[in-house]
């Protein structure tokens, strides 16, 4: 049985004191947990949040990395640096990186490989634009974006999580219906099966991201191919994020 993962992507939000308060609450409440919990603060605060959550069930992730091991790449961070400050995870290919920074699948494949090389677990984000969904291109877009796995072997897939985030549902308040989410997740799992076989496809977790909130989390997470949530705005507040974690715990119990 796949273990649900609830990941909070704080994006460019929360100053040091705010992140400390949120992480202290989470660490205190979730010393252990039936589901996995991940927080991804902005880079300047990774070390501080990591110290706060150490020893709890809450894990630390970064929002991005560069594929080179080190060198003259001003403004970038490498996987070795992320490991050095306590990260166990990294996000790659978030729609905002694709949209605002022009990141393409070839570059993202290098980032995924670099994350794995440095012992990080990687969340590869994929998802279609509204115009692409309206044009019936959702599956074609998702298949193309799975090229981010181009350098990943079947054995390495144990450290990969896929996050389906329909761009039209991110930060808009519009959420994919449970049917839309399940359909996209099932398609992604079929792509994994084609690439790696049934065993890998069945074991790989696929998260849903796109305006996940306390009031829709349980229904979404209870879908057969939805293995967790990549949470944006709702991960910035104690009440809403903890409610989504609790929904994950309920969904995990339903699936067990």
C-alpha positions as CSV (number, residue, x, y, z in Angstrom):
1,X,0.0,0.0,0.0
2,X,1.3,3.4,-1.0
3,X,1.8,5.8,2.0
4,X,0.1,9.2,1.6
5,X,2.4,12.2,1.4
6,X,1.2,15.7,2.3
7,X,3.7,18.2,1.1
8,X,3.6,22.0,1.8
9,X,5.2,24.2,-0.8
10,X,5.6,27.6,0.9
11,X,6.8,29.2,-2.3
12,X,8.1,32.8,-1.7
13,X,6.2,33.2,1.5
14,X,6.7,33.3,5.3
15,X,9.5,35.2,6.9
16,X,11.8,33.5,9.4
17,X,9.6,34.0,12.5
18,X,6.5,32.9,10.6
19,X,8.1,29.8,9.3
20,X,9.5,29.0,12.7
21,X,6.1,29.3,14.3
22,X,4.4,27.0,11.7
23,X,7.2,24.4,11.8
24,X,7.3,24.4,15.6
25,X,3.5,23.6,15.7
26,X,3.8,20.9,13.1
27,X,6.8,19.3,14.9
28,X,5.0,19.4,18.2
29,X,1.8,17.9,16.8
30,X,3.3,15.3,14.6
31,X,6.1,13.6,16.5
32,X,4.9,10.5,14.5
33,X,2.2,10.2,11.9
34,X,0.5,7.6,9.7
35,X,1.2,9.7,6.6
36,X,4.4,11.4,5.5
37,X,4.6,15.2,6.0
38,X,6.9,17.4,4.0
39,X,7.5,21.2,4.1
40,X,9.4,23.2,1.5
41,X,10.4,26.6,2.8
42,X,12.2,29.3,0.8
43,X,15.9,28.7,0.5
44,X,17.1,31.2,3.1
45,X,15.1,29.4,5.8
46,X,15.8,25.8,5.0
47,X,18.4,25.3,7.8
48,X,16.3,27.0,10.5
49,X,13.2,25.1,9.7
50,X,15.2,21.9,9.5
51,X,16.5,22.4,13.0
52,X,13.0,23.1,14.3
53,X,11.5,19.9,12.8
54,X,14.4,17.6,13.6
55,X,13.2,14.5,15.4
56,X,9.6,14.9,14.3
57,X,7.6,13.2,11.5
58,X,8.0,16.4,9.4
59,X,10.6,16.3,6.6
60,X,12.4,19.1,4.9
61,X,12.5,19.8,1.2
62,X,13.7,22.5,-1.1
63,X,11.7,24.1,-3.9
64,X,14.4,23.9,-6.6
65,X,18.0,23.0,-7.4
66,X,20.5,23.3,-10.2
67,X,21.9,20.3,-12.0
68,X,25.6,21.2,-11.7
69,X,27.4,19.8,-8.6
70,X,29.0,23.2,-7.8
71,X,30.7,26.1,-9.6
72,X,30.2,29.5,-11.1
73,X,26.4,29.6,-11.2
74,X,25.5,32.7,-9.3
75,X,22.2,32.5,-7.5
76,X,21.8,28.8,-7.8
77,X,22.0,26.0,-5.2
78,X,23.2,22.4,-5.8
79,X,22.0,19.1,-4.4
80,X,25.0,18.7,-2.2
81,X,24.2,22.1,-0.5
82,X,20.6,21.0,0.1
83,X,21.7,17.8,1.7
84,X,24.2,19.8,3.8
85,X,21.4,21.9,5.4
86,X,19.3,18.8,6.1
87,X,17.0,18.5,3.1
88,X,15.8,15.0,2.2
89,X,13.6,16.2,-0.7
90,X,13.5,18.6,-3.6
91,X,10.7,19.8,-5.9
92,X,11.5,19.9,-9.7
93,X,9.4,21.3,-12.5
94,X,6.8,23.2,-10.6
95,X,4.5,25.0,-13.0
96,X,5.8,28.3,-11.8
97,X,9.3,27.3,-12.7
98,X,8.1,26.3,-16.1
99,X,6.0,29.4,-16.6
100,X,8.1,32.2,-15.1
101,X,11.6,30.8,-15.6
102,X,11.2,29.0,-18.9
103,X,12.3,25.6,-17.6
104,X,11.9,22.9,-20.2
105,X,11.8,19.1,-19.9
106,X,15.4,18.5,-21.0
107,X,16.7,20.8,-18.2
108,X,14.3,19.3,-15.7
109,X,15.5,15.8,-16.5
110,X,19.0,17.0,-15.5
111,X,17.7,18.4,-12.3
112,X,15.9,15.2,-11.4
113,X,19.1,13.2,-12.1
114,X,21.1,15.6,-10.0
115,X,18.7,15.4,-7.1
116,X,18.9,11.6,-7.1
117,X,22.7,11.6,-7.4
118,X,22.9,13.6,-4.2
119,X,20.6,11.3,-2.3
120,X,17.5,13.5,-2.4
121,X,14.0,12.3,-3.0
122,X,12.5,14.2,-6.0
123,X,9.0,15.4,-6.6
124,X,8.5,15.9,-10.3
125,X,5.7,18.2,-11.1
126,X,3.6,18.0,-14.2
127,X,0.3,19.5,-15.4
128,X,-1.5,21.2,-18.2
129,X,-2.6,24.8,-18.9
130,X,-6.3,25.6,-19.1
131,X,-6.1,26.1,-22.9
132,X,-4.5,22.7,-23.2
133,X,-7.3,21.0,-21.2
134,X,-10.0,22.8,-23.2
135,X,-8.3,21.7,-26.4
136,X,-8.3,18.1,-25.2
137,X,-4.5,18.0,-24.9
138,X,-4.2,17.0,-21.2
139,X,-2.8,13.5,-21.8
140,X,-0.5,14.6,-24.6
141,X,1.0,17.3,-22.3
142,X,1.4,15.0,-19.4
143,X,3.1,12.3,-21.5
144,X,5.5,15.0,-22.9
145,X,6.3,16.3,-19.4
146,X,7.1,12.8,-18.1
147,X,10.3,13.3,-20.1
148,X,11.6,14.7,-16.8
149,X,12.2,11.0,-16.0
150,X,14.4,10.4,-19.0
151,X,17.5,9.7,-16.9
152,X,15.8,7.8,-14.1
153,X,16.2,4.0,-13.9
154,X,13.6,1.6,-12.6
155,X,15.6,1.2,-9.4
156,X,15.8,4.9,-8.8
157,X,12.0,5.3,-9.1
158,X,11.8,4.4,-5.4
159,X,13.0,7.9,-4.7
160,X,10.6,9.7,-7.2
161,X,7.2,11.1,-6.5
162,X,5.0,12.6,-9.3
163,X,2.8,15.6,-8.6
164,X,-0.1,16.3,-10.9
165,X,-0.8,20.0,-10.7
166,X,-3.3,21.3,-13.3
167,X,-2.1,24.9,-13.8
168,X,-5.6,26.2,-14.1
169,X,-6.3,25.1,-10.6
170,X,-3.2,26.5,-8.9
171,X,-4.0,29.4,-6.6
172,X,-7.2,30.1,-8.4
173,X,-9.6,28.5,-6.0
174,X,-10.7,26.2,-8.8
175,X,-10.1,22.6,-8.0
176,X,-10.1,19.7,-10.4
177,X,-13.1,17.5,-9.7
178,X,-12.4,14.1,-8.1
179,X,-13.2,12.5,-11.4
180,X,-10.7,14.8,-13.3
181,X,-8.0,14.3,-10.7
182,X,-8.4,10.5,-10.7
183,X,-8.5,10.3,-14.4
184,X,-5.2,12.3,-14.8
185,X,-3.6,10.2,-12.0
186,X,-4.6,7.0,-13.6
187,X,-3.2,8.2,-16.9
188,X,0.1,9.1,-15.3
189,X,0.2,5.6,-13.7
190,X,-0.3,4.1,-17.1
191,X,2.6,6.1,-18.3
192,X,4.8,4.8,-15.5
193,X,3.7,1.3,-16.4
194,X,4.7,1.8,-20.0
195,X,8.1,3.1,-18.9
196,X,9.0,0.9,-16.0
197,X,6.4,-2.0,-15.7
198,X,3.6,-2.8,-13.3
199,X,5.6,-3.1,-10.1
200,X,7.1,0.4,-10.3
201,X,3.8,1.9,-11.5
202,X,2.0,0.4,-8.6
203,X,4.6,1.5,-6.0
204,X,5.1,5.1,-7.2
205,X,3.2,7.8,-5.5
206,X,1.3,10.5,-7.4
207,X,0.2,13.6,-5.6
208,X,-2.5,16.1,-6.5
209,X,-1.7,19.8,-6.4
210,X,-4.2,22.6,-7.2
211,X,-6.1,24.6,-4.6
212,X,-6.2,21.7,-2.1
213,X,-8.0,22.8,1.0
214,X,-9.4,21.4,4.2
215,X,-12.9,21.0,2.7
216,X,-11.9,19.0,-0.4
217,X,-8.8,17.2,0.8
218,X,-10.4,14.0,2.1
219,X,-12.4,13.4,-1.1
220,X,-9.4,14.0,-3.3
221,X,-7.0,11.9,-1.2
222,X,-9.5,9.0,-1.1
223,X,-9.3,8.4,-4.8
224,X,-7.6,5.2,-5.7
225,X,-4.7,6.7,-7.7
226,X,-4.2,9.9,-5.6
227,X,-1.5,9.3,-3.1
228,X,-1.2,12.7,-1.4
229,X,-1.3,16.4,-1.9
230,X,1.1,19.1,-2.9
231,X,-0.3,22.1,-1.0
232,X,0.3,25.7,-1.8
233,X,-1.5,28.5,0.0
234,X,-3.3,26.2,2.5
235,X,0.1,25.0,3.8
236,X,1.0,28.5,5.1
237,X,-1.5,28.4,8.0
238,X,-1.5,26.0,10.9
239,X,-5.2,25.3,10.9
240,X,-5.6,24.6,7.1
241,X,-2.4,22.6,6.7
242,X,-3.0,20.5,9.8
243,X,-6.6,19.8,8.6
244,X,-5.3,18.5,5.3
245,X,-2.8,16.3,7.1
246,X,-5.7,14.9,9.2
247,X,-7.6,14.3,6.0
248,X,-4.6,12.4,4.7
249,X,-4.6,10.3,7.8
250,X,-8.3,9.5,7.3
251,X,-7.8,8.7,3.7
252,X,-4.9,6.4,4.5
253,X,-7.1,4.5,7.0
254,X,-9.8,4.1,4.3
255,X,-7.3,2.6,1.9
256,X,-5.7,0.2,4.4
